[in-house]
Structures are given as structure tokens and as C-alpha cells.
Amino acid sequence: MLSAVLRTPLAIQASILIARAFVKLREYLLTHSDLAKKVERLERESQQHAAHITLLLKMTDAMSCPPDAPPKQLGFRPSKAEP
């Protein structure tokens, strides 16, 4: 718009540079929006993995704790000998 008002070589050059800056800005935003989407997807996956790992750790902790009651004796008990 500056070159349309002033019509000087410097104004035309400034308008060209501004247009190029906006083109570069648009390219930068498009490029980084793809990267932002990828980072967001990786963060989501890592949160899911962390939840699964936490669940596995809880399960292994539960398995490694001793049971509350002693196990019952397996097998048979010998009968008392009669006199």
C-alpha cells in the first residue's frame, strides 16, 4: 500500500520487502504448525505410555508384597496313631 501512495523507488522496495516478509512468515507458520502437531501427538503418546508404565509398576508392586494370611498347608495330615 505504501508504494501505491508514494510511488517512489524506495516505497516500492519497502512494499516488496514487506510482502516477502509476510510470505516467509506464512511459510514459517505452516512449517511449524506441522511440527507442533507432531510434538502434540508425541506428548499425547508419552502420557499414555506413562499411564501404562504406572499401571505396570502398581501391578508388580502388588505381586511382590507378601500375602496377608499365610498359605494353607497343602497335602494330607497324618492321622493320630491309636494306642
Short mmCIF file of the C-alpha atoms (twelve columns), coordinates in Angstrom:
data_MODEL
# 
_entry.id   MODEL 
# 
loop_
_atom_site.group_PDB 
_atom_site.id 
_atom_site.type_symbol 
_atom_site.label_atom_id 
_atom_site.label_alt_id 
_atom_site.label_comp_id 
_atom_site.label_asym_id 
_atom_site.label_seq_id 
_atom_site.Cartn_x 
_atom_site.Cartn_y 
_atom_site.Cartn_z 
_atom_site.pdbx_PDB_model_num 
ATOM 1  C CA . MET A 1  0.000  0.000   0.000  1 
ATOM 2  C CA . LEU A 2  2.932  2.293   0.636  1 
ATOM 3  C CA . SER A 3  4.089  2.117   -2.970 1 
ATOM 4  C CA . ALA A 4  0.600  2.980   -4.231 1 
ATOM 5  C CA . VAL A 5  0.575  6.186   -2.188 1 
ATOM 6  C CA . LEU A 6  4.155  7.388   -2.535 1 
ATOM 7  C CA . ARG A 7  5.200  5.915   -5.894 1 
ATOM 8  C CA . THR A 8  8.904  6.244   -5.189 1 
ATOM 9  C CA . PRO A 9  11.509 3.534   -5.783 1 
ATOM 10 C CA . LEU A 10 12.161 3.368   -2.036 1 
ATOM 11 C CA . ALA A 11 8.441  2.900   -1.277 1 
ATOM 12 C CA . ILE A 12 8.185  0.200   -3.947 1 
ATOM 13 C CA . GLN A 13 11.241 -1.577  -2.490 1 
ATOM 14 C CA . ALA A 14 9.757  -1.340  1.030  1 
ATOM 15 C CA . SER A 15 6.446  -2.832  -0.175 1 
ATOM 16 C CA . ILE A 16 8.280  -5.708  -1.846 1 
ATOM 17 C CA . LEU A 17 10.251 -6.407  1.327  1 
ATOM 18 C CA . ILE A 18 7.070  -6.320  3.424  1 
ATOM 19 C CA . ALA A 19 5.340  -8.731  1.041  1 
ATOM 20 C CA . ARG A 20 8.340  -11.075 1.164  1 
ATOM 21 C CA . ALA A 21 8.332  -10.910 4.960  1 
ATOM 22 C CA . PHE A 22 4.662  -11.943 5.047  1 
ATOM 23 C CA . VAL A 23 5.348  -14.806 2.634  1 
ATOM 24 C CA . LYS A 24 8.231  -16.006 4.831  1 
ATOM 25 C CA . LEU A 25 6.041  -15.654 7.908  1 
ATOM 26 C CA . ARG A 26 3.295  -17.743 6.288  1 
ATOM 27 C CA . GLU A 27 5.824  -20.421 5.278  1 
ATOM 28 C CA . TYR A 28 7.286  -20.419 8.779  1 
ATOM 29 C CA . LEU A 29 3.860  -20.823 10.378 1 
ATOM 30 C CA . LEU A 30 2.886  -23.644 8.010  1 
ATOM 31 C CA . THR A 31 6.145  -25.467 8.591  1 
ATOM 32 C CA . HIS A 32 5.976  -25.116 12.332 1 
ATOM 33 C CA . SER A 33 2.295  -25.982 12.563 1 
ATOM 34 C CA . ASP A 34 3.182  -29.430 11.204 1 
ATOM 35 C CA . LEU A 35 5.947  -29.704 13.787 1 
ATOM 36 C CA . ALA A 36 3.600  -28.508 16.521 1 
ATOM 37 C CA . LYS A 37 1.091  -31.206 15.566 1 
ATOM 38 C CA . LYS A 38 3.816  -33.848 15.679 1 
ATOM 39 C CA . VAL A 39 5.048  -32.671 19.079 1 
ATOM 40 C CA . GLU A 40 1.487  -32.657 20.401 1 
ATOM 41 C CA . ARG A 41 0.958  -36.220 19.159 1 
ATOM 42 C CA . LEU A 42 4.228  -37.353 20.754 1 
ATOM 43 C CA . GLU A 43 3.273  -35.717 24.057 1 
ATOM 44 C CA . ARG A 44 -0.104 -37.450 23.995 1 
ATOM 45 C CA . GLU A 45 1.534  -40.812 23.288 1 
ATOM 46 C CA . SER A 46 4.129  -40.314 26.021 1 
ATOM 47 C CA . GLN A 47 1.348  -39.543 28.517 1 
ATOM 48 C CA . GLN A 48 -0.407 -42.766 27.520 1 
ATOM 49 C CA . HIS A 49 2.859  -44.681 27.876 1 
ATOM 50 C CA . ALA A 50 3.450  -43.121 31.290 1 
ATOM 51 C CA . ALA A 51 -0.021 -44.212 32.406 1 
ATOM 52 C CA . HIS A 52 0.649  -47.768 31.225 1 
ATOM 53 C CA . ILE A 53 4.037  -47.848 32.951 1 
ATOM 54 C CA . THR A 54 2.465  -46.582 36.181 1 
ATOM 55 C CA . LEU A 55 -0.161 -49.317 35.985 1 
ATOM 56 C CA . LEU A 56 2.505  -51.976 35.391 1 
ATOM 57 C CA . LEU A 57 4.534  -50.723 38.356 1 
ATOM 58 C CA . LYS A 58 1.480  -50.857 40.619 1 
ATOM 59 C CA . MET A 59 0.743  -54.395 39.454 1 
ATOM 60 C CA . THR A 60 4.322  -55.584 40.065 1 
ATOM 61 C CA . ASP A 61 4.352  -53.923 43.488 1 
ATOM 62 C CA . ALA A 62 1.125  -55.718 44.365 1 
ATOM 63 C CA . MET A 63 2.622  -59.040 43.270 1 
ATOM 64 C CA . SER A 64 5.835  -58.534 45.227 1 
ATOM 65 C CA . CYS A 65 4.107  -57.805 48.583 1 
ATOM 66 C CA . PRO A 66 3.677  -60.789 50.873 1 
ATOM 67 C CA . PRO A 67 0.113  -62.029 51.187 1 
ATOM 68 C CA . ASP A 68 -1.906 -61.021 54.238 1 
ATOM 69 C CA . ALA A 69 -2.604 -64.541 55.529 1 
ATOM 70 C CA . PRO A 70 -0.153 -67.427 55.459 1 
ATOM 71 C CA . PRO A 71 -0.948 -70.010 52.823 1 
ATOM 72 C CA . LYS A 72 -2.862 -73.081 53.894 1 
ATOM 73 C CA . GLN A 73 -0.928 -76.302 54.200 1 
ATOM 74 C CA . LEU A 74 -1.246 -78.480 51.163 1 
ATOM 75 C CA . GLY A 75 -1.296 -82.264 51.306 1 
ATOM 76 C CA . PHE A 76 -2.696 -84.560 53.939 1 
ATOM 77 C CA . ARG A 77 -2.351 -84.655 57.683 1 
ATOM 78 C CA . PRO A 78 -1.339 -87.916 59.190 1 
ATOM 79 C CA . SER A 79 -3.983 -89.334 61.441 1 
ATOM 80 C CA . LYS A 80 -3.186 -89.703 65.092 1 
ATOM 81 C CA . ALA A 81 -1.929 -93.123 65.923 1 
ATOM 82 C CA . GLU A 82 -4.342 -95.093 68.049 1 
ATOM 83 C CA . PRO A 83 -2.867 -96.861 71.066 1 
# 
